[in-house]
């Protein structure tokens, strides 16, 4: 039987939150940047919106603010709007780096920045 999963997946992708979390109805959108090294050894930042719909991930995401570093897992989408393309991640799992797992409200000294 063929695997039903198809597409590009972000698996434990580390991102930095670049702006405040936006709310669009019952959907949260977290603007982030991700950096990666190209074949010529130069670093590139790519902008990506993390989209969260509901559940435990939604509760964690409400505690996120600009400057936080997060780790996400989900399906990546390339979308086009008014002639511009951008990446988005439909988030399945999210954790805030520097905070204990399972807790969205860790002590401030645990945050690495």
ABEGO torsion letter per residue (X at the ends): XBBABBEBBBBGBBBBBABBBBBBEABBBBBBBBBBBBAAGBBBBBBBBBBBABEAAAAAAAABBBGBBBBBBEBBBBBBBGGBBBBBBBBABBBBBGBBBGBABBBAAABAX
